[in-house]
Amino acid sequence: MIFNNLNLFFLLLLLAASTSLNAQVIEIEKISVSGNKRTKDFVILREMVLHEEQTVSLDSLAYLLEMSRNRVMNLNLFNEVKLDTNFIEGKLEIVVNLVEKWYNWPIPFVEFSDRNFNIWKDLSFDPKRTNYGLYLFNYNVAGRNHTLKTSLVYGYNKTYGIEYRIPFVSKYSNIGISGNFKYTSQSEIWLSTKNDELQFYKNGSSNLIEKKLGTVKLNKRISPYTMTNLNFTLIQTKLDSSLLGISNHYLLNGSLDRKQMEAGVSIENDKRNNIYLPSKGSFYQGGLTFQYFNGEKAINNFYLFGKAQKFQSIKNKWFYALSLFGEINSIIELPYENSRRFGYNTLVRGFESYVVEGRSSILANSALRYQMLNQKHFDFKFIPIKNYNFLPVTMYAELFADAGYVQNNKKLIYNNLPNTILYSTGLSLQTIFYNDRVLRLEYSINSLKESGFFVHFKKAI
């Protein structure tokens, strides 16, 4: 928690001495913002759970200050957020002090295209399995926290994409909208799974698979912590004619062309202190999506998912994290692309080399963490730009245990991991830089009695 602890201490001491035991409350007279050269004040004040002319109890003040600071930080617009408190004539004044990030990032890049770093390593760091190009990120457009993202990707994958996100359509609105369009193509296709590993297919064609995707999403904030979402998606997938007869299950019914339409609704409640690597708070999410696949034979499917996470301080620098995720589809046989459960966006750690397909899944993660480092300022005085002449770094040592299960109703010949309880345990070193860049170094042992060292660039829980 970053605010003026000394001022707050004297504030509480003065109030305790000047008010009765039955009226330990204080009125917030003024909230001001400093350091936001680009960001509009209302973008910051909207995230605060404290407001001018609000009366709060002294018992809850420290918690509400911490929650306000965390919510402003989770905008991901600032490298530093501090709340200073002043006691003036029996009332409270809060000053939000900010150090803004850079908001325009043209980033030329080279990146691996496989599911994770270890898969690319196992394929001998093949340079042909890399992407290169340009990402153009324009954050905080017009100072209103609008975001424009443009992608030009070549190499193993070809991707052209544009996305625009408006968190709230006006200063006083609680409704937002976003939209994106993306075109992708590959000369190699992840065609099937054998021995619980992806089987790649390539025949020299320039585009074995092409996909066009467009999404419009509406969101409404119904409380400071709760958001509802409504999204509409159109996807068109085309396979090369050379795949006729060998890709019957990919889009189902031997189809080489499929249109997919989706309409979904979801709700989430987010009280995490850092959305990129939380140590305190909670996160709950649930949603239902209707999918219509229009190919050789029309298919209707309902997809239901839910997630619950809890992060808590135990004592001093010790923390724990718990997560439970579940998902289910209404139809038994799904197109291959839609049956991907573990090994992609969700994972039982220690099974990075494998993929698991099925109709439904459940995944549980737990972790005991020790905070080895919590450095708000590694000062780089030689850098003349205030925004980046310091480096916030937080580091955790972690003992973790994961377990998961994927249900697959199809007859399985070559794969053993579906319909089997998978579990693992291990040690992890997790570091977060500039409050939003995560590096995980892990050693794990899984239920197949396999062990290994793994590298990841996003959080596990």
C-alpha positions, 0 to 999 in steps of 0.5 A: 500500500503506497500512501503517506503513512505518516500523515495517515497515522497523525490523522487517525491519532487526531481524529481519535482524540477529537471525536467520540468513540461512537462517531469515528468517521471522517468526511472527504473534502477534496480529491485531486490528481497530480502528475497526469500530463495526458490522462484526464482526471475523470479516468482516474477518479472513476476508479477510486472507491473514495469520492468527494463529500463521502463519509467513511469510518476510520476502521475502513479508511486504510483498506479503501485507500489501498483498494483505490490505489490498486484500481488506479494502478490496474488501469496499466497507464502508470508506472507509479501511483501514490495516495497522499492524505492531509487532515485539514480542519477536521476533513480529509484531502487526498492527492493522487500522485502519478508517474505516467507510462509511455503510451505510443509503442511501435515495436518491431519484434521476433517471437516464437510461434509455438504454444510455449517456450519449451516446445520451441526449445524441443524443436531446436529453436527452429528459426522457421517457427518464428514470427516477425513484424510490427506491433503498434500500441497506442494506449490512452488515446486522447487521455481517455484510456482508449486503446488502439492496437495494430498487428502486422505479423509475418513468418510462421504465421501471417496476421493482420489485425486492428483493435479499438477499445473504449472502456466508457463511451463518455465521462459519466457513462458506465457503458463501454464498447470495443471491436477488433478484426483479424486475418490469419493464415498458416502454411502449417496446420496443427491437424491432430493429436497423437500420443497426446502431442500435436501433429503438424501437417505441411505440404508446401502450400502457402496457406493451408488454413485461413481465418477471418475474425471480427468481434464487437463487445459491450460492457457495463460496470454495475459496481466499482468491482463488477462488470457485465459483458456482451459479445458478438463474434463472426469467424470464417475458417477455410482449409486448403483443398489439399486437406480434403479427406485427411481433415474430416474432424478439423471442422467436422463432417469433412468440411473445408469451409465453416462460418462460426457465429457466437453470442455470449454474456459474462459477468466478473467481480475483480478485487485483485491488487494487481491483475498481472500477478496478484498477492491479495484480493479475489476474482470471480467470473462466469459466462455462457456463449451460444455457438453456431457452426455453419458448414457441411452440416449446421451445429449448435453448441452452448459453452459454459465456464466459470472461474474463482480465485482467491489471493491472501496474505498469511503473515509478513511476506507469506501469501497463498493463491487458489484458483478453480476453473471449469468449462463444459460444452453442450455437444459431445463431438466438437470441431478439433479447434474447439475441443482444445482444453489443456496445453494452450491457454490453460495448463496443468504445469509440468505438462507443457509438452502435451495437449489434451482435447475434450468436451469439458475440463476442470482445473485447480491451482494452488500456490504458497508464495514468499515475497523475496523482493518488493522494490518500488524503485530501482533508480536509474539516475542516468536516464533523463526521462522521469517515466522510466528512470526507475524500475519497480520489481517484485519477486516471489519464490513459490511452491505450487500444486496443480490438478486437472481433468478433461472429459472426452466422450469419443473413443480414444486410440492414440491419446491417454491423458483425456479422462485421466486426473493430471497433477503436478507439483514444483517450485517457481520463481516469479518476477514482475517488472513495471507492474505488468511484465511477468517472468516465470522460471519453474521446475515441476514434477508431473503425475507421469513421473516426468520432471523438467525446467520451464520458462513462461511469460505470463502468470499461472494463477 
